[in-house]
Amino acid sequence: MSSTDPVSVSDARDQLASIIDRARIEHEPVFLSRRGRRVAAVIDSDDLEPLIELAEDMADIRAAEASREEMRRTRIEPTPWNQVKADLGLV
């Protein structure tokens, strides 16, 4: 079995410990399938954490880009940082 071949969910029930070990040792996701379609993946938690951080960073980048685009479209000037701090009572 290739590391990219999915494991059926029914087989995964009997092989859960070995599937977890495989994901942890090979640092590759083990895909689970149902009726021939991938439905889930088992991934080592140490490999997942950086992916979550990257996804969060990308969401922040996209939100910043959307804000800049809205400012360009509406021609609204950004609020200076010193004004934001003053408005929040941080100065």
Backbone as numpy.savetxt, mean C-alpha at the origin, in Angstrom:
# Nx Ny Nz CAx CAy CAz Cx Cy Cz
6.03 -26.85 -8.50 5.18 -25.66 -8.50 6.06 -24.42 -8.50
5.84 -23.54 -9.43 6.55 -22.27 -9.51 6.08 -21.35 -8.39
6.96 -20.41 -8.00 6.57 -19.49 -6.93 5.46 -18.54 -7.38
5.21 -18.45 -8.69 4.14 -17.57 -9.16 2.83 -18.32 -9.38
2.87 -19.65 -9.32 1.64 -20.41 -9.47 0.76 -20.21 -8.24
-0.49 -19.83 -8.44 -1.36 -19.64 -7.27 -1.70 -20.97 -6.62
-2.00 -20.90 -5.34 -2.43 -22.06 -4.56 -3.93 -21.90 -4.36
-4.68 -22.96 -4.59 -6.12 -22.84 -4.40 -6.41 -22.64 -2.91
-7.48 -21.94 -2.64 -7.85 -21.66 -1.25 -8.07 -22.97 -0.50
-8.68 -23.94 -1.15 -8.92 -25.22 -0.46 -7.60 -25.92 -0.13
-6.60 -25.86 -1.04 -5.28 -26.43 -0.73 -4.57 -25.62 0.34
-4.78 -24.31 0.32 -4.12 -23.44 1.29 -4.56 -23.76 2.72
-5.78 -24.22 2.88 -6.25 -24.57 4.23 -5.36 -25.65 4.84
-4.93 -26.59 4.02 -4.10 -27.69 4.51 -2.62 -27.34 4.56
-2.21 -26.28 3.86 -0.79 -25.94 3.73 -0.45 -24.57 4.33
-1.28 -24.05 5.21 -1.09 -22.67 5.65 0.29 -22.42 6.23
0.78 -23.30 7.09 2.10 -23.09 7.70 3.19 -23.05 6.64
3.14 -23.95 5.67 4.19 -23.97 4.64 4.07 -22.76 3.70
2.85 -22.29 3.46 2.65 -21.10 2.63 3.24 -19.88 3.33
2.99 -19.77 4.62 3.56 -18.65 5.38 5.09 -18.72 5.35
5.63 -19.90 5.57 7.10 -20.06 5.54 7.66 -19.70 4.17
6.97 -20.12 3.12 7.42 -19.82 1.76 7.45 -18.32 1.51
6.41 -17.62 1.92 6.36 -16.17 1.74 7.47 -15.49 2.54
7.71 -15.98 3.74 8.73 -15.39 4.60 10.14 -15.65 4.07
10.41 -16.85 3.63 11.75 -17.23 3.17 12.07 -16.65 1.80
11.12 -16.75 0.87 11.36 -16.32 -0.51 11.14 -14.82 -0.72
10.51 -14.16 0.24 10.18 -12.73 0.12 9.43 -12.44 -1.18
8.55 -13.34 -1.52 7.66 -13.21 -2.68 6.25 -13.53 -2.20
5.25 -12.83 -2.71 3.88 -13.17 -2.30 3.49 -14.56 -2.81
2.68 -15.25 -2.03 2.09 -16.51 -2.46 0.61 -16.20 -2.73
0.24 -16.32 -3.98 -1.13 -15.98 -4.37 -2.06 -17.15 -4.13
-3.26 -16.83 -3.67 -4.30 -17.83 -3.45 -5.38 -17.62 -4.50
-5.93 -18.73 -4.97 -6.93 -18.63 -6.02 -8.20 -19.38 -5.64
-9.26 -18.94 -6.24 -10.55 -19.61 -6.10 -11.16 -19.66 -7.50
-11.49 -20.85 -7.93 -12.04 -21.07 -9.28 -11.12 -20.49 -10.35
-9.82 -20.63 -10.15 -8.85 -20.20 -11.16 -8.51 -18.72 -11.15
-9.12 -17.94 -10.26 -8.85 -16.50 -10.18 -8.10 -16.19 -8.89
-7.08 -15.34 -8.99 -6.38 -14.89 -7.79 -7.35 -14.10 -6.92
-7.40 -14.44 -5.64 -8.31 -13.73 -4.75 -7.60 -13.14 -3.53
-6.37 -13.58 -3.25 -5.66 -13.08 -2.08 -4.17 -13.40 -2.25
-3.38 -12.84 -1.34 -1.95 -13.14 -1.34 -1.46 -13.19 0.10
-0.51 -14.06 0.33 0.17 -14.13 1.62 1.54 -13.51 1.39
1.88 -12.52 2.23 3.14 -11.81 2.07 3.78 -11.66 3.45
5.09 -11.72 3.50 5.82 -11.55 4.76 5.54 -10.15 5.30
5.28 -10.05 6.59 4.92 -8.75 7.18 6.05 -7.75 7.05
7.31 -8.20 7.09 8.43 -7.27 6.92 8.48 -6.71 5.50
7.97 -7.47 4.53 7.91 -6.98 3.15 6.70 -6.06 2.95
5.66 -6.26 3.72 4.44 -5.47 3.57 4.60 -4.05 4.12
5.29 -3.91 5.24 5.39 -2.59 5.88 5.96 -1.52 4.94
7.08 -1.78 4.23 7.57 -0.75 3.31 6.59 -0.45 2.18
5.84 -1.45 1.74 4.85 -1.22 0.69 3.74 -0.30 1.19
3.32 -0.49 2.43 2.29 0.38 3.00 2.82 1.81 3.11
4.07 1.95 3.57 4.67 3.29 3.68 4.75 3.96 2.31
5.16 3.21 1.30 5.23 3.77 -0.05 3.85 4.19 -0.56
2.85 3.37 -0.28 1.49 3.70 -0.71 1.00 4.98 -0.01
1.32 5.10 1.28 0.93 6.31 2.00 1.65 7.53 1.45
2.95 7.38 1.16 3.71 8.49 0.57 3.11 8.89 -0.78
2.76 7.91 -1.60 2.19 8.19 -2.92 0.84 8.89 -2.78
0.05 8.48 -1.80 -1.24 9.16 -1.58 -1.01 10.62 -1.20
0.01 10.87 -0.36 0.34 12.24 0.02 0.80 13.06 -1.19
1.62 12.44 -2.03 2.12 13.12 -3.23 0.95 13.47 -4.16
0.05 12.53 -4.35 -1.11 12.79 -5.22 -2.02 13.87 -4.64
-2.20 13.87 -3.32 -3.03 14.90 -2.69 -2.37 16.28 -2.85
-1.05 16.34 -2.70 -0.34 17.62 -2.88 -0.46 18.09 -4.32
-0.31 17.17 -5.27 -0.45 17.53 -6.68 -1.87 18.05 -6.98
-2.87 17.39 -6.40 -4.25 17.82 -6.60 -4.47 19.21 -6.01
-3.86 19.48 -4.86 -3.98 20.81 -4.24 -3.32 21.87 -5.10
-2.13 21.55 -5.61 -1.45 22.53 -6.48 -2.26 22.78 -7.74
-2.82 21.73 -8.30 -3.64 21.88 -9.51 -4.87 22.73 -9.22
-5.50 22.51 -8.08 -6.67 23.32 -7.71 -6.27 24.78 -7.53
-5.11 25.03 -6.93 -4.65 26.41 -6.75 -4.39 27.06 -8.11
-3.82 26.30 -9.05 -3.59 26.85 -10.40 -4.92 27.15 -11.08
-5.85 26.22 -10.95 -7.15 26.36 -11.63 -7.96 27.53 -11.04
-7.94 27.67 -9.74 -8.75 28.70 -9.09 -7.99 30.00 -8.89
-6.68 29.95 -9.14 -5.80 31.12 -8.96 -5.80 31.63 -7.52
-6.04 30.74 -6.58 -5.98 31.10 -5.16 -4.53 31.02 -4.70
-4.08 32.04 -4.01 -2.72 32.07 -3.49 -2.64 31.23 -2.22
-1.54 30.52 -2.02 -1.40 29.74 -0.79 -1.27 30.67 0.42
-1.70 30.18 1.56 -1.58 30.94 2.81 -0.15 30.79 3.32
0.52 31.89 3.59 1.90 31.80 4.10 1.94 31.03 5.42
3.00 30.26 5.61 3.15 29.42 6.79 3.06 30.24 8.08
3.66 31.42 8.12 3.59 32.25 9.32 2.15 32.63 9.65
1.34 32.84 8.62 -0.08 33.16 8.83 -0.83 31.93 9.39
-0.52 30.76 8.86 -1.16 29.53 9.35 -0.85 29.36 10.83
0.43 29.50 11.20 0.83 29.36 12.60 0.11 30.39 13.47
0.04 31.63 13.00 -0.64 32.67 13.76 -2.12 32.35 13.93
-2.75 31.89 12.86 -4.18 31.54 12.92 -4.45 30.41 13.92
-3.46 29.52 14.05 -3.61 28.39 14.98 -3.11 28.71 16.38
-2.62 29.92 16.56 -2.12 30.34 17.86 -0.80 29.68 18.24
0.02 29.38 17.24 1.29 28.68 17.48 2.49 29.62 17.55
2.25 30.94 17.45 3.36 31.90 17.54 3.24 32.74 18.77
